[in-house]
Amino acid sequence: MSGTVSTDDLVSWIRAFRDAVQEHKDELTRLDSEIGDADHGSNMARGLDAVVAKLDPAPATPAELFKTVGMTLVSSVGGASGPLYGTLFLRMGPALGTEGGVDADTLGAALRAGVEGVVARGKAELGDKTMIDALSPALDAWDAASVDGLAAAARAAAEAAARGRDATEPLVARKGRASYLGERSAGHLDPGASSATLLLEALRDTLEAAA
């Protein structure tokens, strides 16, 4: 692929994320049944179906795309996931702007803006057993690999997210519904970190397919 990603590529990413969540919906719900409300998979799947329904015709610019994605998730996903994922995309939009041709540094900065929004909204930090445990290391890996282009950055970010997800298993949750369980939350993967990893893996697959 060229050194930039188009709005159409970003639309493909969102569609791929929807498909991945649909594929893993039961798994996400099972994880959430162990330490949460047992609805993460179904809520995310429903919200992303609503998002994809609004992408034909596709928004004209990255900023418009992620505004649409974010607002739809906020309004259609129950629980904490809607506001958190909605904030992620709503914060990404302005960082991407209205021009096509987003390069690795710009997309990385947009991802960081989105994750900072999630941190501000959810008041979570690394080690709290949340989606931040996947997203935060993914940002650092993206930045380190971005010199090698978009596909390399996305691969590194997806790998780091998966490691972060796996590292949540022994943690005791300090935020969200799982924190109510105290020590009993240890021994389970965090469902939010798991869906966040799907997000980064969908981006990797999309950019590799466009290469």
C-alpha positions as CSV (number, residue, x, y, z in Angstrom):
1,M,0.0,0.0,0.0
2,S,1.0,3.6,-0.2
3,G,2.2,5.5,2.9
4,T,-1.3,6.7,3.6
5,V,-4.7,5.2,4.4
6,S,-7.9,6.5,2.8
7,T,-11.3,7.1,4.2
8,D,-12.5,3.9,2.4
9,D,-9.7,2.0,4.2
10,L,-10.9,3.3,7.5
11,V,-14.5,2.3,6.6
12,S,-13.2,-1.2,5.9
13,W,-11.5,-1.2,9.3
14,I,-14.8,-0.5,11.0
15,R,-16.6,-3.2,9.0
16,A,-13.8,-5.6,9.9
17,F,-14.2,-4.8,13.6
18,R,-17.9,-5.4,13.4
19,D,-17.3,-8.8,11.7
20,A,-14.7,-9.7,14.4
21,V,-17.0,-8.8,17.2
22,Q,-19.8,-10.8,15.6
23,E,-17.5,-13.8,15.3
24,H,-16.4,-13.5,18.9
25,K,-19.6,-12.3,20.4
26,D,-20.3,-15.4,22.4
27,E,-16.7,-15.5,23.7
28,L,-16.9,-11.8,24.8
29,T,-20.2,-12.5,26.5
30,R,-18.8,-15.5,28.3
31,L,-15.9,-13.4,29.5
32,D,-18.3,-10.8,30.7
33,S,-20.4,-13.3,32.5
34,E,-17.5,-14.3,34.6
35,I,-16.7,-10.8,35.9
36,G,-19.4,-8.4,34.6
37,D,-23.0,-8.2,33.3
38,A,-22.7,-10.9,30.6
39,D,-23.7,-8.5,27.9
40,H,-20.5,-7.1,26.4
41,G,-20.5,-9.3,23.3
42,S,-24.2,-8.7,22.5
43,N,-24.0,-5.0,23.2
44,M,-21.0,-4.4,21.1
45,A,-22.4,-6.6,18.2
46,R,-25.7,-4.6,18.3
47,G,-23.9,-1.3,18.3
48,L,-21.5,-2.1,15.5
49,D,-24.4,-3.4,13.4
50,A,-26.0,0.0,13.9
51,V,-22.7,1.7,12.9
52,V,-22.3,-0.3,9.7
53,A,-25.8,0.4,8.7
54,K,-24.9,4.1,8.6
55,L,-21.8,3.7,6.4
56,D,-23.6,3.3,3.1
57,P,-22.9,5.7,1.6
58,A,-19.7,6.1,3.4
59,P,-18.9,9.5,5.1
60,A,-16.7,11.7,2.9
61,T,-13.8,12.3,5.4
62,P,-12.1,10.5,8.3
63,A,-13.5,13.2,10.7
64,E,-17.0,12.6,9.5
65,L,-16.6,8.8,9.6
66,F,-15.5,8.7,13.2
67,K,-18.0,11.2,14.4
68,T,-20.7,8.9,12.9
69,V,-19.1,5.8,14.5
70,G,-18.7,7.5,17.9
71,M,-22.1,9.0,18.1
72,T,-23.8,5.8,17.0
73,L,-21.9,3.7,19.6
74,V,-22.8,6.1,22.4
75,S,-26.5,5.9,21.5
76,S,-26.8,2.2,20.7
77,V,-24.4,0.3,23.0
78,G,-25.6,-0.4,26.5
79,G,-23.5,-0.3,29.7
80,A,-20.1,1.4,29.9
81,S,-18.9,0.1,26.5
82,G,-20.9,2.6,24.5
83,P,-19.6,5.8,26.1
84,L,-16.1,4.4,26.2
85,Y,-15.9,3.2,22.6
86,G,-17.9,6.2,21.4
87,T,-15.4,8.5,23.1
88,L,-12.5,6.7,21.5
89,F,-13.8,7.4,18.0
90,L,-15.2,10.8,18.7
91,R,-11.7,11.9,19.9
92,M,-10.0,10.3,16.9
93,G,-12.1,12.2,14.3
94,P,-10.7,15.7,14.9
95,A,-7.2,14.4,15.0
96,L,-7.7,12.8,11.5
97,G,-9.2,15.9,10.0
98,T,-11.1,16.3,6.7
99,E,-8.4,15.4,4.2
100,G,-7.8,11.9,2.8
101,G,-4.4,10.2,2.9
102,V,-3.8,9.6,6.6
103,D,-0.2,8.5,7.3
104,A,1.2,6.3,10.1
105,D,2.1,9.2,12.4
106,T,-1.3,10.9,12.0
107,L,-3.3,7.7,12.6
108,G,-1.1,6.9,15.6
109,A,-1.7,10.4,17.0
110,A,-5.5,9.9,16.4
111,L,-5.4,6.6,18.2
112,R,-3.6,8.2,21.1
113,A,-6.1,11.1,21.3
114,G,-8.9,8.5,21.3
115,V,-7.3,6.4,24.1
116,E,-6.7,9.6,26.1
117,G,-10.4,10.3,25.9
118,V,-11.2,6.9,27.1
119,V,-8.8,7.3,30.1
120,A,-10.4,10.7,30.9
121,R,-13.9,9.3,30.7
122,G,-13.4,6.0,32.5
123,K,-10.7,7.1,35.0
124,A,-8.8,3.9,34.3
125,E,-5.1,3.4,34.0
126,L,-2.7,0.6,33.0
127,G,-3.1,-2.3,35.4
128,D,-6.8,-1.7,36.4
129,K,-7.9,-4.7,34.3
130,T,-9.8,-2.7,31.6
131,M,-9.5,-2.0,27.9
132,I,-6.7,0.4,28.7
133,D,-4.5,-2.6,29.4
134,A,-4.7,-3.5,25.7
135,L,-4.9,0.0,24.2
136,S,-2.0,1.6,26.1
137,P,0.8,-0.8,25.1
138,A,-0.7,-0.8,21.6
139,L,-0.1,2.9,21.3
140,D,3.6,2.6,22.3
141,A,4.1,-0.2,19.9
142,W,2.5,1.7,17.1
143,D,4.8,4.7,17.7
144,A,7.9,2.5,17.8
145,A,7.0,0.8,14.5
146,S,5.5,3.7,12.6
147,V,8.8,4.5,10.9
148,D,8.3,1.3,8.9
149,G,4.8,2.4,7.7
150,L,1.2,1.7,8.5
151,A,1.0,-2.0,8.1
152,A,4.1,-2.5,10.3
153,A,2.7,-0.2,13.0
154,A,-0.6,-1.9,13.0
155,R,1.0,-5.4,13.3
156,A,3.1,-4.2,16.3
157,A,0.0,-2.6,17.9
158,A,-2.1,-5.7,17.5
159,E,0.6,-7.9,19.0
160,A,1.1,-5.5,21.9
161,A,-2.7,-5.3,22.5
162,A,-2.9,-9.1,22.6
163,R,-0.1,-9.3,25.2
164,G,-1.8,-6.6,27.2
165,R,-5.1,-8.5,27.0
166,D,-3.5,-11.7,28.2
167,A,-1.8,-9.9,31.0
168,T,-5.2,-8.9,32.5
169,E,-5.9,-12.5,33.5
170,P,-4.1,-12.5,36.9
171,L,-5.0,-8.9,37.7
172,V,-7.5,-7.8,40.3
173,A,-10.0,-5.4,38.7
174,R,-9.9,-1.8,40.1
175,K,-12.5,-0.3,37.8
176,G,-15.9,-1.1,36.5
177,R,-18.3,-3.9,37.4
178,A,-15.5,-6.4,37.8
179,S,-14.0,-4.4,40.7
180,Y,-17.1,-5.4,42.8
181,L,-15.7,-8.9,42.8
182,G,-12.4,-7.9,44.4
183,E,-9.9,-10.8,44.5
184,R,-12.4,-13.1,42.7
185,S,-11.9,-11.0,39.5
186,A,-8.4,-12.5,39.2
187,G,-8.1,-15.5,36.9
188,H,-10.3,-14.0,34.1
189,L,-9.4,-12.1,31.0
190,D,-11.0,-8.7,30.8
191,P,-13.7,-8.5,28.2
192,G,-13.0,-4.9,27.3
193,A,-9.3,-5.6,26.8
194,S,-10.4,-8.5,24.6
195,S,-12.7,-6.4,22.4
196,A,-10.0,-3.7,22.2
197,T,-7.6,-6.3,20.9
198,L,-10.1,-7.3,18.2
199,L,-10.2,-3.6,17.2
200,L,-6.4,-3.5,16.7
201,E,-6.4,-6.9,15.0
202,A,-9.1,-5.7,12.6
203,L,-6.9,-2.6,11.8
204,R,-3.9,-4.8,11.2
205,D,-5.9,-7.1,8.9
206,T,-7.3,-4.2,6.9
207,L,-4.0,-2.5,6.4
208,E,-2.3,-5.7,5.4
209,A,-5.0,-6.5,2.9
210,A,-4.5,-3.0,1.4
211,A,-0.8,-3.5,1.1
